[in-house]
Structure formats: C-alpha cells, structure tokens
C-alpha cells in the first residue's frame, strides 16, 4: 500500500508512521529526516536546505522532489511506503503524479493549532536514527536517551515556539490545500488526533481498512 500522511507539524505524523510501518511492514519516508541527515553529514543538500529549515520555511520544491524521486527507486519501496512530510505543496503532489506513483490512501491527522503548540514544545528527537519522543506522551525508557539506538535526544531547532508559529502558518497556506486535492481524487481519510497516542493509532489503522 502506498500511503501519504498529511497533517500540521506536530500532529503526530511521525509517530503514526511508525505504527503503520510496523503493521504493514513498509518503510516510512520522511523528507524532514532525510534533510536533517544531510545537514548532519554536511552534504551539499544539507547546506542548501539549512536556512529554509531553521526559519520554519519550506525547502524549495525542486530539492525535495529530487530527494523523493531517488528514494522511491530503492528496493524497500517495492511493496509500498508511507510518505511522512511529502508532499507539502500542490506542485509536489503534481510531481508525484507525473512520476507515475500510485497513491492508495491519504490519511490526514487533524489537531488544533493551540494543542500542537503545546505538544511540540515537549517533543524530543534522536538525530542519529530519527525516532521521535515526547516528554509527556511518549517517554523514552531512560530520559534523554533514544530507546532504539542509545544516542542523545534533543529538541529540534525548528520546534522552538516562534518557529512553530511560522511552520503552522506555512502549513495552512501551502500544505492544507492538499486536502482538497486528494479529496477530489477520492483518496482522503480524515482522522482526528486524540489525547492518547494509542487512540489516534486505532483510528489511523481503521482508516487503512475502510
Ligand atoms: P518535518 O520533519 O517533516 O517537520 O520537516 C522539517 C522541515 O524540513 C520543514 O519545516 C521544511 O523546512 C523541510 N521539509 C521537509 N519536508 C519538506 C517538503 N516536502 N517540502 C519542503 N520542505 C520540507
């Protein structure tokens, strides 16, 4: 199954992607994680993306489209994949269509902006493996240490309150129109994010069935 997860930054896409990935045995492709990885290893892509990312803006379409084009040719995508954080603009969705990529379902996770602002401040990530945690909702076994790879957990630069405000604005302006795009294609399923992660996961898994 080829899936897209839509939703504002901090709506819990990454966490739900992990749940679906385990359930369906298909990989998650997160453009955000790929860019952060490139930043860490100091590649040209990382250099180009840094200023956009740090300010909460979107990285230019042509850069992320190229990333996705390459990533989707890898062997692990043959039986399906979950796109987390791509597409984020109408031109990105159109590029995906032009690549001939068939999308089976788009799951949009809806969470109100004020809830997101509160949630994002507690979010912690592992820069080594991309796993995400939360100080209240999804604690690591040992505080500040990644359960999966043992690296140190940090707060993303772009999770600081002012940047989050900017990212929410960018989401409403540029990414939210994708809901109508995929609704018109008959692919959109809306899931309302719940207080408990597991309750949202149950709704997400049900949305895959229906
Ligand atoms: P994320 O981890 O998905 O929240 O992405 C973090 C940041 O990476 C975003 O705020 C953008 O600067 C950049 N980014 C990730 N995916 C995309 C995309 N599809 N289009 C443009 N910028 C992206």
Boltz pocket constraint, residues with backbone or C-beta under 6 A from the ligand:
constraints:
  - pocket:
      binder: B
      contacts: [[A, 9], [A, 30], [A, 31], [A, 32], [A, 33], [A, 35], [A, 49], [A, 52], [A, 53], [A, 54], [A, 56], [A, 57], [A, 58], [A, 59], [A, 60], [A, 61], [A, 64], [A, 84], [A, 85], [A, 86], [A, 87], [A, 88], [A, 89], [A, 92], [A, 158], [A, 167]]
      max_distance: 6.0
